[in-house]
Amino acid sequence: MFESAPLPPLTLVLGGARSGKSTLAERWVEAEAKRRGVRAIYLATGRAWDGEMAERIAIHKSRRGDLWETFEEPVAVAALLPTLPAGRPVLLDCLTLWLTNQMLEERDAATEAEAVAQALAHAPGPVVCVSNEVGLGLVPETPLGRAFRDEQGRLNQRIARIAQRVVFTAAGLPLTLKSEAAQ
């Protein structure tokens, strides 16, 4: 699905943990990079807080070959996006970890979300953002957990509004929520 069509300026891929969202997004960005004859950009926001997270990051890295150039930026995504090479497709994986980093550093989530939305709207190439849909499960037990769930929902809505394509992924299967023709 969508592999044969050029990427729109902004795509949002949502899903739960282990839903297949990153693998799907990687396929789309790789196809676009091959179509354009350029290297894809992987904008990684995760931090290796512990051994388990370091292993997850290593698995993601092992899936990528020479077609990818990786930029690791856990916080300043809005500042980095405009500096990326023009015309190359970007995979931003993921907005959920980026938001986690914002909140752990006690930054104003709404202000940071607006800055990243503006940067995404003016990115130098097509961007595919991966984000978790965290509002489908249980109500978090802690105030921080509830605040995170709420901010993640608002962030996903903000990015979905400006994205030309929004896809929800479950069990490795994409469901198109929004698909607009490129402007």
C-alpha positions as CSV (number, residue, x, y, z in Angstrom):
1,M,0.0,0.0,0.0
2,F,1.3,3.4,-1.1
3,E,4.8,2.0,-2.0
4,S,4.2,2.9,-5.7
5,A,2.9,6.4,-5.0
6,P,5.2,9.3,-4.1
7,L,5.1,10.4,-0.5
8,P,3.1,13.5,0.3
9,P,4.9,16.2,2.3
10,L,3.7,14.8,5.6
11,T,2.5,11.4,6.7
12,L,1.6,10.3,10.2
13,V,1.7,6.6,11.1
14,L,-0.1,5.8,14.3
15,G,-0.4,2.5,16.2
16,G,0.2,0.7,19.4
17,A,3.3,-1.0,20.7
18,R,4.5,-3.7,18.2
19,S,1.7,-2.8,15.7
20,G,4.2,-2.7,12.8
21,K,4.1,1.1,12.4
22,S,7.9,1.6,12.2
23,T,8.4,-1.2,9.7
24,L,5.6,0.2,7.5
25,A,7.0,3.7,7.7
26,E,10.5,2.5,6.9
27,R,9.2,0.7,3.8
28,W,7.5,3.9,2.5
29,V,10.6,6.1,3.1
30,E,12.9,3.5,1.5
31,A,10.7,3.3,-1.6
32,E,10.6,7.1,-1.8
33,A,14.4,7.3,-1.5
34,K,14.9,4.7,-4.2
35,R,12.4,6.6,-6.4
36,R,14.3,9.8,-6.0
37,G,17.8,8.2,-6.2
38,V,18.8,9.6,-2.8
39,R,19.6,8.3,0.7
40,A,16.8,8.3,3.3
41,I,17.1,10.1,6.5
42,Y,16.3,8.4,9.8
43,L,15.6,11.0,12.5
44,A,15.8,9.0,15.8
45,T,14.4,10.4,19.0
46,G,15.0,7.5,21.4
47,R,17.4,7.5,24.2
48,A,19.0,4.3,25.5
49,W,18.0,4.7,29.2
50,D,18.6,1.1,29.9
51,G,19.8,-2.2,28.4
52,E,16.3,-3.1,27.1
53,M,16.0,0.3,25.3
54,A,19.5,-0.1,23.9
55,E,18.5,-3.4,22.5
56,R,15.4,-1.9,20.8
57,I,17.5,0.8,19.2
58,A,20.0,-1.8,18.0
59,I,17.2,-3.8,16.4
60,H,15.9,-0.7,14.6
61,K,19.5,0.1,13.4
62,S,20.0,-3.4,12.1
63,R,17.0,-3.2,9.8
64,R,18.5,-0.2,8.0
65,G,21.2,-0.6,5.4
66,D,23.4,1.9,3.5
67,L,20.3,3.6,2.0
68,W,19.9,5.3,5.4
69,E,21.7,8.2,7.0
70,T,20.8,8.5,10.7
71,F,20.5,11.7,12.8
72,E,20.0,11.1,16.5
73,E,18.1,14.0,18.2
74,P,16.0,13.3,21.2
75,V,14.8,16.9,21.9
76,A,15.6,19.6,19.3
77,V,13.7,18.1,16.4
78,A,12.1,21.4,15.4
79,A,15.6,23.0,15.1
80,L,17.1,20.1,13.2
81,L,14.4,19.5,10.6
82,P,15.1,22.7,8.6
83,T,18.8,21.9,8.4
84,L,18.3,18.5,6.8
85,P,19.4,18.0,3.2
86,A,16.6,19.1,0.8
87,G,14.6,16.6,-1.2
88,R,15.5,13.6,0.9
89,P,12.7,11.6,2.6
90,V,12.8,11.6,6.4
91,L,11.5,9.1,8.9
92,L,10.9,10.7,12.3
93,D,10.8,7.8,14.7
94,C,9.2,8.5,17.0
95,L,7.0,11.4,18.2
96,T,6.1,9.5,21.4
97,L,9.7,9.2,22.5
98,W,10.3,12.8,21.5
99,L,7.4,13.9,23.7
100,T,8.7,11.7,26.6
101,N,12.0,13.5,26.4
102,Q,10.2,16.9,26.4
103,M,8.2,16.0,29.5
104,L,11.2,14.5,31.3
105,E,13.1,17.7,30.7
106,E,10.1,19.6,32.0
107,R,9.6,21.6,28.8
108,D,6.2,23.0,27.9
109,A,4.8,20.2,25.8
110,A,2.3,22.4,24.0
111,T,4.9,25.0,23.0
112,E,7.3,22.3,21.8
113,A,4.5,20.5,19.9
114,E,3.6,23.7,18.1
115,A,7.3,24.2,17.2
116,V,7.7,20.7,15.8
117,A,4.4,21.0,13.9
118,Q,5.6,24.2,12.2
119,A,9.0,22.6,11.3
120,L,7.2,19.5,9.9
121,A,4.9,21.8,7.8
122,H,8.0,23.4,6.2
123,A,10.4,20.4,6.1
124,P,12.8,20.3,3.2
125,G,11.6,16.9,2.0
126,P,8.7,14.5,2.6
127,V,8.5,13.3,6.3
128,V,6.9,10.2,7.7
129,C,6.3,10.5,11.5
130,V,5.7,7.5,13.7
131,S,3.7,8.0,16.9
132,N,2.0,5.8,19.4
133,E,-1.7,5.9,19.9
134,V,-1.8,5.6,23.7
135,G,-5.4,6.6,24.4
136,L,-6.9,3.2,23.6
137,G,-5.9,1.4,26.8
138,L,-6.4,1.8,30.5
139,V,-6.4,5.2,32.2
140,P,-2.9,5.6,33.6
141,E,-2.6,5.3,37.4
142,T,-0.3,8.3,38.0
143,P,-0.8,12.0,37.3
144,L,2.3,12.0,35.1
145,G,1.0,9.1,33.1
146,R,-2.3,10.8,32.6
147,A,-0.6,14.0,31.6
148,F,1.5,12.2,29.1
149,R,-1.5,10.3,27.6
150,D,-3.3,13.7,27.2
151,E,-0.3,15.5,25.7
152,Q,0.3,12.5,23.3
153,G,-3.3,12.7,22.2
154,R,-3.1,16.4,21.6
155,L,0.2,16.0,19.7
156,N,-1.2,13.3,17.5
157,Q,-4.2,15.4,16.7
158,R,-2.0,18.5,15.9
159,I,0.2,16.5,13.5
160,A,-2.8,14.7,11.9
161,R,-4.4,18.1,11.1
162,I,-1.5,19.2,9.0
163,A,-0.6,15.8,7.5
164,Q,-1.8,14.9,4.1
165,R,-1.8,11.2,5.0
166,V,-2.6,9.5,8.3
167,V,-2.5,5.8,8.8
168,F,-3.4,3.7,11.8
169,T,-1.6,0.4,12.1
170,A,-2.7,-2.7,14.0
171,A,-1.3,-6.2,13.7
172,G,0.9,-5.0,10.9
173,L,-2.0,-3.9,8.8
174,P,-2.5,-0.2,7.8
175,L,-5.8,1.5,7.9
176,T,-6.0,4.8,6.1
177,L,-7.6,7.5,8.2
178,K,-6.8,10.4,5.9
179,S,-5.4,10.7,2.4
180,E,-5.3,14.0,0.6
181,A,-3.9,14.8,-2.8
182,A,-0.5,16.6,-2.7
183,Q,-1.0,20.4,-2.8
